Amino acid sequence: MHQRLFRTLFQSCALFCALFENLAGVNVLQIFKQMEQSLLLRREIGHLECMSLFYSFLARLAKISEIPYTTSLQKNQIIPALEYLEKHLFDISFKVSDLPGLCRMSAPTFRRIFISKFGTNPKNYIIERRLLYAEQILKSGEYINIAQVAEIVGFEDSLYFSKCFKAYFGVSPSKIKNHSHGY
């Protein structure tokens, strides 16, 4: 009975195998042939081995479905948001939540495309860009007050700015300011 069921499954997967001959570095047809051999050659153990191969195959499919897929066309769709971001990166009133609307897409779709392009989510990208600019300002020694620097780079709260700065660079902004020749 299991052999008949498997043979039916094997035949119905022929089209799938033809379309996805090599799925994520795995030869799909080879996996199905191994499953068939397991059933034909061994009784109980063959059945268990076949099920193991099948579940392994399903796990690979599940992992592949988790990989974010974006095309260059999709990446180009976020250009209006990127242009807006560049113009308003250091504005305190700037909101990440405004970006998806500029591209006429949902927030999750925008986030997925943004991550595939930059390797991080929009919020972290903005914080990182702001912190890198703050580091340059602090090293220049132009500003006396950390709160001023925080405001210039777009942080409304200087304590939050200091916390983010220390988490990113491993030192407080005041340390950079006091030792503007390096740290």
Solvent accessible surface area in square Angstrom, and as a share of the most:
residue,aa,sasa,rsa
1,M,172,0.77
2,H,92,0.41
3,Q,83,0.37
4,R,176,0.64
5,L,119,0.59
6,F,12,0.05
7,R,104,0.38
8,T,83,0.48
9,L,60,0.30
10,F,41,0.17
11,Q,116,0.52
12,S,77,0.50
13,C,21,0.13
14,A,57,0.44
15,L,125,0.62
16,F,59,0.25
17,C,7,0.04
18,A,73,0.56
19,L,122,0.61
20,F,93,0.39
21,E,111,0.50
22,N,106,0.54
23,L,25,0.13
24,A,71,0.55
25,G,70,0.67
26,V,22,0.13
27,N,64,0.33
28,V,0,0.00
29,L,69,0.34
30,Q,99,0.44
31,I,19,0.10
32,F,1,0.00
33,K,103,0.44
34,Q,81,0.36
35,M,1,0.00
36,E,27,0.12
37,Q,90,0.40
38,S,3,0.02
39,L,14,0.07
40,L,85,0.42
41,L,124,0.62
42,R,106,0.39
43,R,218,0.79
44,E,131,0.59
45,I,119,0.61
46,G,0,0.00
47,H,45,0.20
48,L,115,0.57
49,E,67,0.30
50,C,6,0.03
51,M,67,0.30
52,S,70,0.45
53,L,45,0.22
54,F,44,0.18
55,Y,128,0.49
56,S,53,0.34
57,F,11,0.04
58,L,71,0.35
59,A,49,0.38
60,R,108,0.39
61,L,55,0.27
62,A,53,0.41
63,K,140,0.59
64,I,48,0.25
65,S,92,0.60
66,E,134,0.60
67,I,113,0.57
68,P,73,0.46
69,Y,165,0.63
70,T,24,0.14
71,T,50,0.29
72,S,85,0.55
73,L,125,0.62
74,Q,48,0.21
75,K,57,0.24
76,N,81,0.42
77,Q,88,0.39
78,I,0,0.00
79,I,76,0.38
80,P,62,0.39
81,A,0,0.00
82,L,29,0.14
83,E,99,0.44
84,Y,66,0.25
85,L,1,0.01
86,E,95,0.43
87,K,157,0.67
88,H,56,0.25
89,L,2,0.01
90,F,72,0.30
91,D,58,0.30
92,I,68,0.35
93,S,93,0.60
94,F,21,0.09
95,K,122,0.52
96,V,50,0.28
97,S,90,0.58
98,D,64,0.33
99,L,0,0.00
100,P,13,0.08
101,G,54,0.52
102,L,74,0.37
103,C,18,0.11
104,R,226,0.82
105,M,34,0.15
106,S,60,0.39
107,A,60,0.46
108,P,97,0.61
109,T,43,0.25
110,F,4,0.02
111,R,118,0.43
112,R,82,0.30
113,I,1,0.00
114,F,0,0.00
115,I,58,0.29
116,S,40,0.26
117,K,86,0.36
118,F,70,0.29
119,G,64,0.62
120,T,34,0.20
121,N,28,0.14
122,P,7,0.04
123,K,113,0.48
124,N,74,0.38
125,Y,35,0.13
126,I,5,0.02
127,I,29,0.15
128,E,64,0.29
129,R,73,0.26
130,R,24,0.09
131,L,2,0.01
132,L,69,0.34
133,Y,81,0.31
134,A,0,0.00
135,E,25,0.11
136,Q,116,0.51
137,I,15,0.07
138,L,3,0.02
139,K,80,0.34
140,S,63,0.41
141,G,47,0.45
142,E,128,0.57
143,Y,76,0.29
144,I,149,0.76
145,N,76,0.39
146,I,32,0.16
147,A,45,0.35
148,Q,82,0.37
149,V,0,0.00
150,A,1,0.01
151,E,106,0.48
152,I,60,0.30
153,V,0,0.00
154,G,4,0.04
155,F,10,0.04
156,E,147,0.66
157,D,72,0.37
158,S,38,0.25
159,L,142,0.71
160,Y,86,0.33
161,F,0,0.00
162,S,34,0.22
163,K,147,0.62
164,C,18,0.11
165,F,0,0.00
166,K,112,0.47
167,A,89,0.69
168,Y,98,0.37
169,F,40,0.17
170,G,53,0.50
171,V,32,0.18
172,S,36,0.23
173,P,3,0.02
174,S,47,0.30
175,K,102,0.43
176,I,0,0.00
177,K,55,0.23
178,N,103,0.53
179,H,104,0.46
180,S,32,0.21
181,H,192,0.86
182,G,34,0.32
183,Y,128,0.48
